[in-house]
Amino acid sequence: MGNFRHHAILVSDHVDEEGFWFAVYEAKKIFGVMPPVFHGDAEGVVSFLIPPDGSKEGRDISNEYDEKRARFVDWLKKHKDENGCRYVDWIEIYYGDQASDRAEILNHSRDGK
């Protein structure tokens, strides 16, 4: 039943930006686990990943994580600082789709929405 499609979200910003930490804690609320934060070697950039769920498309766990990713992306799109700027840089992607052999950017912080 279904094919594999890796579906992930990558979030990055500067370590001293509180919006980044709001995003980390929102991810924990939605996904139930604190995502590890990776520190870059320069400029204080930090990142975290919402990794693929590892399930074939159409299975219960895949559907559950599709819903969680959608909730998190909605949160990312809505949350901006006091100047109206986005909290963080982020991208939602899928890759490794067995059915179509495609990869795609689904959403990102710079799409103007």
C-alpha positions as CSV (number, residue, x, y, z in Angstrom):
1,M,0.0,0.0,0.0
2,G,1.4,3.4,-1.0
3,N,4.9,4.4,-1.9
4,F,7.7,6.1,0.0
5,R,7.9,9.9,-0.2
6,H,10.3,11.7,2.2
7,H,8.5,14.8,3.5
8,A,10.6,17.1,5.7
9,I,10.8,20.7,7.1
10,L,14.1,22.5,7.8
11,V,14.1,25.7,10.0
12,S,17.1,28.1,10.4
13,D,17.8,31.4,12.0
14,H,20.3,33.1,14.3
15,V,20.8,31.7,17.7
16,D,20.0,34.9,19.5
17,E,16.6,35.3,17.7
18,E,13.8,34.4,20.1
19,G,11.5,33.6,17.1
20,F,13.7,30.6,16.4
21,W,13.2,29.3,19.9
22,F,9.4,29.9,19.7
23,A,9.5,27.7,16.5
24,V,11.5,24.9,18.4
25,Y,9.0,24.8,21.2
26,E,6.0,24.9,18.8
27,A,7.5,21.9,16.9
28,K,7.8,20.1,20.3
29,K,4.1,20.8,21.0
30,I,3.0,19.5,17.7
31,F,5.3,16.6,17.1
32,G,5.7,15.6,20.8
33,V,9.5,15.6,20.8
34,M,12.1,18.3,21.2
35,P,14.0,18.6,17.8
36,P,17.8,18.6,18.1
37,V,19.2,22.0,17.3
38,F,22.3,22.1,15.1
39,H,24.7,25.0,15.4
40,G,26.5,26.2,12.2
41,D,30.2,27.1,12.4
42,A,29.7,30.8,11.5
43,E,27.5,33.8,12.1
44,G,25.5,32.1,14.9
45,V,23.2,30.3,12.6
46,V,21.2,27.4,14.1
47,S,18.8,24.9,12.5
48,F,16.5,22.1,13.3
49,L,14.8,19.5,11.2
50,I,11.4,17.9,11.2
51,P,12.5,14.6,9.5
52,P,10.4,12.4,7.3
53,D,8.1,10.0,9.2
54,G,9.4,6.9,7.4
55,S,6.0,5.5,6.5
56,K,4.6,4.8,3.1
57,E,2.0,7.3,1.8
58,G,-1.6,6.6,2.8
59,R,-0.7,4.7,5.9
60,D,-2.1,6.0,9.3
61,I,1.2,7.3,10.5
62,S,1.9,9.1,7.2
63,N,-1.5,10.7,7.4
64,E,-1.0,11.7,11.0
65,Y,2.4,13.4,10.2
66,D,1.0,15.1,7.1
67,E,-1.5,16.7,9.5
68,K,1.2,17.7,12.0
69,R,3.4,19.1,9.3
70,A,0.5,21.1,7.9
71,R,-0.2,22.5,11.4
72,F,3.4,23.5,11.9
73,V,3.6,25.1,8.4
74,D,0.5,27.1,9.2
75,W,2.1,28.2,12.5
76,L,5.3,29.2,10.6
77,K,3.3,31.2,8.1
78,K,1.3,33.1,10.7
79,H,4.1,34.0,13.2
80,K,5.9,37.2,12.6
81,D,7.8,39.6,14.8
82,E,6.6,43.0,15.9
83,N,7.8,44.5,12.6
84,G,5.8,42.0,10.5
85,C,8.9,40.0,9.5
86,R,8.9,36.3,9.5
87,Y,10.3,34.6,12.7
88,V,12.6,32.2,10.9
89,D,13.7,30.9,7.5
90,W,12.2,27.6,6.7
91,I,11.5,25.2,3.8
92,E,9.1,22.3,3.4
93,I,10.2,19.7,0.9
94,Y,9.6,16.2,-0.3
95,Y,12.1,14.0,-2.1
96,G,12.6,10.3,-2.9
97,D,9.1,9.9,-4.3
98,Q,9.0,6.3,-5.6
99,A,6.0,6.9,-7.7
100,S,7.1,9.9,-9.6
101,D,10.9,10.0,-9.0
102,R,10.4,13.7,-8.2
103,A,11.4,16.2,-5.5
104,E,9.6,19.4,-4.8
105,I,9.6,22.5,-2.6
106,L,6.1,22.6,-1.1
107,N,6.4,25.8,1.0
108,H,9.0,28.2,2.2
109,S,9.4,31.4,4.2
110,R,10.2,33.6,1.3
111,D,7.1,32.8,-0.8
112,G,5.4,36.1,0.1
113,K,2.3,34.5,1.7
